[in-house]
Amino acid sequence: MDDPRRLWTLIEPYHATIYFAPEVPAAFEAIGVRGFWRSYFAGRAAPLGRVEAGVVTACFYGFHPGFVARAVPSVWSLVTPETAIETRLRGVHAGLRRLLDVQGRQAHIVEAAELLQGAWHRSSEAGRPVFAANAELAWPTEPDLALWHAATLVREHRGDAHVAALTVAGLDPCEAHVTQTAASGASLETIQPYRGWADADWRDAAIRLQERGWLDAAGQLTEAGRAGRAAVEHDTDRLAAAPLERLGPGERDRLLGLLESIVAPLIRSGAIPYPNPIGVPAPDST
């Protein structure tokens, strides 16, 4: 499963400009949607339509329901889903053009986007609601946005798979965060402020995991916890392999090589922090 994980670590930084480039919340603020989390939920949930908080909570999985409810559905009184989709593309376009030499790398960007577009052809949307919603959108014509849309399909396809793997493992959202930080060695501060769970929620999740035998008294993963977490990651990789499986070995290697060259300056710029709330490791650490 090395290639699906490698694809994730390379494609996620390109997609993640929507979360870390200031141009994106600025684009939303310009149309009256103020505050990072309103722009986040409007932009990411927009392909699902004018949905309620419960749908977003279920699909995005990791957020406290009350945290989601602060933005959804009230954000739809400020912006329609259609306008939110247009706005997120406008902000991402501005961010990518600042962070990357898009013109100088256009040939590589176009080729990578075309390879991924071919990989997604006739892909099954069954059981993948966020991926399916984004797959219904038109492909942008600008090369950098075409690749960004492809990156979004990769990450939401994998994200839906990860939710399925966590559900099968019997991990609720807060427990999933606790096991992920324990497995990665990242501090709780890299995720806790961004998901809305209170201190008591984190403590209770750790207690449940200790009772299950996944955490020891010091909050470290036990052998059972390491095995359980490894199974989640294995299942995620397996379920996320579809786009690469539709490419021949040469195309697969070419795509990964293109993405390495495209995202290298983005990572060097520090625009995507490591560690980060997304949980994606730096490409050279996998």
C-alpha positions in Angstrom: 0.0 0.0 0.0 3.0 2.3 -0.3 1.8 4.1 -3.5 -1.7 5.2 -2.1 0.0 6.6 1.0 2.7 8.3 -1.1 0.0 9.8 -3.3 -1.8 11.2 -0.2 1.3 12.8 1.2 2.1 14.4 -2.2 -1.4 15.5 -3.2 -2.7 16.7 0.2 -0.4 19.7 0.4 -1.6 20.9 -3.0 -5.3 20.5 -1.9 -4.5 22.0 1.6 -3.8 25.4 0.2 -7.6 25.9 0.8 -7.0 25.6 4.5 -3.7 27.4 4.9 -3.5 30.1 2.2 -4.9 33.4 3.5 -6.4 34.2 0.1 -9.2 31.7 0.7 -10.8 33.2 3.8 -10.1 36.6 2.3 -12.1 35.6 -0.8 -15.0 34.5 1.5 -14.8 37.6 3.6 -15.1 39.7 0.4 -18.5 38.2 -0.2 -19.6 38.7 3.5 -18.6 35.3 5.0 -16.4 36.3 7.9 -14.3 34.0 10.1 -12.1 31.0 9.2 -14.6 28.3 10.2 -17.5 29.8 8.3 -15.4 29.8 5.2 -14.1 26.3 5.9 -17.5 24.7 6.3 -19.1 26.7 3.5 -16.3 25.8 1.1 -15.9 22.1 2.0 -19.6 21.4 2.5 -20.8 23.3 -0.5 -20.6 20.4 -3.0 -23.1 18.5 -0.7 -25.7 21.3 -1.2 -27.6 23.2 1.4 -27.2 20.6 4.1 -27.9 20.7 7.8 -25.3 20.4 10.6 -25.9 16.7 11.1 -25.0 15.8 7.6 -21.8 17.7 7.8 -20.9 16.3 11.2 -21.5 12.7 9.9 -19.5 13.2 6.7 -16.6 15.2 8.1 -16.5 12.9 11.2 -13.8 14.5 13.3 -15.7 17.6 14.6 -17.8 18.0 17.7 -21.4 18.4 16.6 -21.7 21.7 18.4 -18.6 23.0 16.7 -20.2 22.3 13.3 -23.5 23.8 14.4 -21.9 27.2 15.0 -21.5 27.6 11.2 -24.0 25.2 9.6 -26.8 25.8 8.5 -26.5 29.6 9.3 -23.7 30.0 6.7 -26.2 29.3 4.0 -28.0 32.5 4.8 -24.8 34.3 3.8 -23.8 32.3 0.7 -25.3 29.8 -1.5 -23.5 26.5 -2.1 -22.9 27.4 -5.7 -21.3 30.8 -4.8 -19.2 29.0 -2.1 -17.8 26.6 -4.7 -16.9 29.6 -7.0 -15.4 31.5 -4.1 -13.2 28.6 -2.9 -11.8 28.2 -6.4 -11.1 31.9 -6.6 -9.2 31.9 -3.3 -7.3 28.7 -4.1 -6.3 30.1 -7.5 -4.9 33.2 -5.9 -3.1 31.2 -3.2 -1.5 28.8 -5.7 -0.3 31.6 -7.9 1.4 33.3 -5.0 3.0 30.1 -3.7 4.0 28.4 -6.9 5.4 29.3 -10.3 2.3 28.0 -11.9 3.2 29.3 -15.4 6.7 27.8 -15.2 5.3 24.4 -14.1 2.3 24.5 -16.3 3.3 21.5 -18.4 3.8 19.3 -15.4 0.6 20.6 -13.8 -1.4 19.8 -16.9 0.0 16.4 -17.3 -0.6 15.5 -13.6 -4.2 16.7 -13.8 -4.8 14.7 -17.0 -3.4 11.5 -15.4 -5.6 11.9 -12.4 -8.7 12.8 -14.5 -8.1 9.5 -16.4 -7.7 7.6 -13.2 -11.0 8.8 -11.9 -12.9 7.9 -15.0 -15.8 5.5 -14.1 -14.7 5.4 -10.4 -17.4 4.1 -8.1 -19.0 6.7 -5.8 -20.8 4.1 -3.7 -20.4 4.7 0.1 -18.3 7.9 -0.5 -20.6 10.9 0.0 -18.0 13.7 0.1 -16.1 12.3 -2.9 -19.3 11.8 -4.8 -20.4 15.4 -4.2 -17.1 16.7 -5.5 -17.1 14.3 -8.4 -20.4 15.8 -9.6 -18.7 19.2 -10.1 -17.3 20.4 -13.5 -13.6 20.2 -14.0 -12.1 23.7 -13.9 -10.4 24.9 -17.1 -7.4 26.6 -15.5 -4.6 24.1 -15.2 -3.7 24.8 -11.6 -7.4 24.5 -10.6 -7.9 21.3 -12.6 -5.1 19.8 -10.6 -6.6 21.2 -7.4 -9.9 19.6 -8.2 -8.2 16.3 -8.9 -6.3 16.6 -5.6 -9.7 17.3 -3.8 -11.1 14.1 -5.3 -8.1 12.1 -4.1 -8.3 13.5 -0.6 -12.1 13.2 -0.2 -12.1 9.7 -1.7 -9.4 8.8 0.9 -11.2 10.7 3.6 -14.4 8.8 3.0 -12.4 5.5 3.2 -10.8 6.6 6.4 -14.2 7.3 8.0 -15.3 3.8 7.0 -12.1 2.3 8.4 -12.5 4.1 11.7 -16.1 3.1 12.0 -15.3 -0.5 11.4 -12.6 -0.3 14.1 -15.2 1.1 16.5 -13.5 4.4 17.1 -15.6 7.5 17.7 -14.3 10.8 16.4 -12.5 11.9 19.6 -11.1 8.4 20.2 -9.8 8.5 16.6 -7.9 11.8 17.3 -6.4 10.4 20.5 -5.1 7.3 18.8 -3.8 9.2 15.9 -1.8 11.6 18.0 -0.5 8.7 20.1 0.6 6.9 17.0 2.3 9.9 15.4 3.8 11.3 18.5 2.3 14.8 17.7 1.2 16.9 20.6 -2.5 17.2 21.3 -2.2 20.9 20.6 -1.8 20.1 16.9 -5.4 19.0 16.7 -7.4 19.8 19.9 -8.2 23.5 19.1 -9.4 22.7 15.7 -12.1 20.1 16.3 -14.2 21.5 19.1 -13.9 18.8 21.7 -13.6 19.9 25.3 -10.9 18.8 27.7 -13.3 16.5 29.4 -14.1 14.9 26.0 -10.4 14.1 25.4 -10.0 12.7 28.9 -13.1 10.5 28.6 -12.0 9.2 25.2 -8.6 8.3 26.7 -10.3 6.5 29.5 -12.4 4.5 27.1 -9.4 3.5 25.1 -7.6 2.5 28.3 -10.5 0.3 29.2 -10.4 -1.2 25.7 -6.7 -2.0 26.1 -5.6 0.4 23.4 -3.8 2.9 25.7 -1.7 2.4 28.8 -1.8 4.6 31.9 0.6 7.0 30.4 -1.5 7.6 27.3 0.7 5.6 25.0 -0.6 3.0 22.5 -0.4 -0.6 23.8 0.4 -3.5 21.5 -3.3 -3.9 20.9 -3.6 -0.2 20.2 -0.7 -0.2 17.7 -2.2 -3.2 15.9 -5.6 -1.5 15.8 -4.3 1.7 14.5 -2.2 -0.1 11.9 -5.3 -1.9 10.8 -7.1 1.4 10.3 -4.3 2.8 8.2 -4.0 -0.4 6.2 -7.7 -0.4 5.4 -7.6 3.2 4.5 -4.7 2.7 2.1 -6.5 -0.4 0.6 -9.7 1.5 0.1 -7.9 4.6 -1.3 -6.0 2.7 -3.9 -8.6 3.0 -6.7 -7.1 6.0 -8.7 -3.6 4.4 -8.8 -5.0 1.0 -9.7 -6.5 2.5 -12.9 -3.0 3.6 -14.0 -0.3 1.5 -15.5 3.0 1.1 -13.5 4.7 3.7 -15.8 1.8 6.2 -15.5 1.8 5.7 -11.7 5.5 6.4 -11.4 5.2 9.3 -13.7 2.3 10.8 -11.7 4.1 10.5 -8.4 7.3 12.0 -9.9 5.3 15.0 -11.3 3.6 15.6 -8.0 7.0 15.5 -6.2 8.3 18.3 -8.4 5.1 20.3 -8.2 4.7 20.3 -4.4 8.4 20.5 -3.4 8.5 24.4 -3.5 5.1 24.5 -1.8 6.4 22.4 1.1 9.7 24.3 1.2 7.7 27.6 1.5 6.3 26.5 4.9 2.8 27.3 3.7 1.7 23.9 4.9 2.8 23.3 8.5 4.1 20.0 9.8 2.7 18.6 12.0 -0.8 19.9 11.0 -4.4 19.4 12.0 -5.0 17.3 8.9 -2.6 14.6 10.2 -0.7 14.2 6.9 3.0 13.6 7.3 5.6 15.4 5.2 6.3 13.4 2.0 9.9 12.6 2.9 8.8 11.1 6.3 6.8 8.2 4.8 
